[in-house]
């Protein structure tokens, strides 16, 4: 997957999070979770763009670790929304799958770059 494809995919993830929260019921607890997932979910796309502008491998790794943390946090909040039954499984299916796939991509990329930086093949 190219950087441009992943830029597009992470932006689509951010947009899907924004569309999802528009469907959430309005209560004190949902507002707290909405605030959290909007921050982490939109951060995935925004911070991945910063990864693409990294000036060194070390900066790339540092920035990609932030993206990984945000994607994983988004996955956590999606699981909370699911377990609280605030939205149906069908409404959450795409984002749960996508967050899982993005986390896997970022973990794999980090392992590859870290191995290269450490002289491993």
Backbone torsions as a table, in degrees:
resi	resn	phi	psi	omega
1	UNK	NA	132.1	-178.4
2	UNK	-80.5	165.3	176.2
3	UNK	-59.5	-41.2	179.9
4	UNK	-64.3	-39.3	177.9
5	UNK	-65.2	-40.0	179.6
6	UNK	-73.2	-32.6	173.5
7	UNK	-60.1	-46.8	179.4
8	UNK	-61.9	-46.3	-176.4
9	UNK	-64.5	-41.4	-180.0
10	UNK	-70.8	-32.3	175.9
11	UNK	-68.0	-42.0	177.7
12	UNK	-62.1	-36.3	176.0
13	UNK	-61.2	-47.3	179.7
14	UNK	-59.5	-44.4	179.6
15	UNK	-65.0	-38.6	178.9
16	UNK	-65.4	-36.8	175.9
17	UNK	-61.8	-45.4	179.9
18	UNK	-62.4	-40.4	177.6
19	UNK	-66.2	-38.4	-178.9
20	UNK	-63.1	-44.5	-174.9
21	UNK	-67.6	-21.6	176.1
22	UNK	-66.5	-19.7	-179.6
23	UNK	-92.2	-7.7	-174.2
24	UNK	-72.2	144.6	174.6
25	UNK	-66.1	159.4	-177.9
26	UNK	-102.2	108.9	174.6
27	UNK	-150.9	171.2	180.0
28	UNK	-59.2	-47.2	-177.0
29	UNK	-68.8	-37.8	179.3
30	UNK	-69.3	-34.9	178.3
31	UNK	-61.9	-38.2	177.8
32	UNK	-63.7	-47.5	-179.2
33	UNK	-67.0	-41.0	177.5
34	UNK	-57.2	-46.5	179.5
35	UNK	-57.5	-43.2	-178.4
36	UNK	-68.2	-46.9	-175.3
37	UNK	-72.0	-30.6	175.8
38	UNK	-64.7	-42.8	179.3
39	UNK	-63.4	-51.4	-176.6
40	UNK	-70.5	-41.6	-176.6
41	UNK	-66.3	-41.4	178.4
42	UNK	-77.2	-23.5	177.6
43	UNK	-67.4	-29.1	179.6
44	UNK	-57.6	-52.4	-179.1
45	UNK	-67.6	-44.5	-177.9
46	UNK	-64.0	-44.7	-177.9
47	UNK	-74.6	-27.3	176.2
48	UNK	-65.0	-35.0	176.0
49	UNK	-60.9	-36.6	177.1
50	UNK	-67.2	-35.6	176.6
51	UNK	-57.5	-42.5	-177.4
52	UNK	-66.9	-16.3	178.6
53	UNK	-103.5	9.7	-178.6
54	UNK	-58.8	140.3	-176.6
55	UNK	-94.7	-7.3	179.5
56	UNK	-154.2	165.8	177.1
57	UNK	-62.3	-39.0	179.9
58	UNK	-65.0	-40.4	177.4
59	UNK	-66.9	-39.7	177.0
60	UNK	-56.9	-48.9	-179.0
61	UNK	-62.7	-44.3	-179.0
62	UNK	-62.0	-45.3	-178.4
63	UNK	-70.5	-38.0	179.8
64	UNK	-68.6	-31.0	174.9
65	UNK	-62.8	-35.8	176.3
66	UNK	-64.8	-44.6	179.0
67	UNK	-60.7	-44.0	178.5
68	UNK	-59.1	-46.2	179.5
69	UNK	-60.1	-42.9	-179.0
70	UNK	-67.8	-39.8	177.9
71	UNK	-65.1	-42.1	178.9
72	UNK	-66.2	-39.9	177.3
73	UNK	-64.2	-40.6	177.5
74	UNK	-59.8	-42.0	178.3
75	UNK	-61.1	-41.4	177.6
76	UNK	-58.2	-48.9	-178.0
77	UNK	-66.2	-34.5	175.4
78	UNK	-63.7	-39.2	176.8
79	UNK	-64.7	-39.5	177.4
80	UNK	-62.3	-47.0	179.1
81	UNK	-58.3	-42.2	179.4
82	UNK	-64.3	-48.5	-176.3
83	UNK	-70.5	-24.2	175.5
84	UNK	-84.2	-5.0	-179.2
85	UNK	58.1	35.4	177.4
86	UNK	-76.2	-26.1	176.0
87	UNK	-137.0	160.1	-178.8
88	UNK	-74.1	159.6	178.1
89	UNK	-58.6	-38.3	-178.9
90	UNK	-66.8	-32.9	178.3
91	UNK	-71.2	-25.8	-176.8
92	UNK	-99.0	-15.2	-171.5
93	UNK	-53.1	-52.3	-177.5
94	UNK	-59.9	-48.2	-175.8
95	UNK	-69.0	-35.4	176.0
96	UNK	-64.1	-43.0	178.4
97	UNK	-66.2	-45.0	-177.9
98	UNK	-65.7	-41.8	179.2
99	UNK	-63.7	-39.1	177.9
100	UNK	-63.8	-44.1	179.4
101	UNK	-66.3	-41.1	178.5
102	UNK	-63.5	-43.1	177.0
103	UNK	-58.2	-45.5	-179.8
104	UNK	-62.3	-41.5	178.5
105	UNK	-62.4	-45.7	-177.4
106	UNK	-68.7	-38.3	176.9
107	UNK	-62.8	-46.1	-179.8
108	UNK	-62.1	-44.4	179.4
109	UNK	-62.3	-44.2	179.3
110	UNK	-63.0	-40.4	177.9
111	UNK	-61.7	-44.5	-179.1
112	UNK	-62.0	-48.6	-178.0
113	UNK	-67.6	-42.3	179.1
114	UNK	-63.3	-39.6	176.7
115	UNK	-62.3	-42.1	178.5
116	UNK	-64.5	-42.7	-179.9
117	UNK	-65.9	-31.4	-179.0
118	UNK	-89.8	6.0	177.6
119	UNK	78.8	12.9	177.7
120	UNK	-92.5	154.3	178.6
121	UNK	-107.2	NA	NA
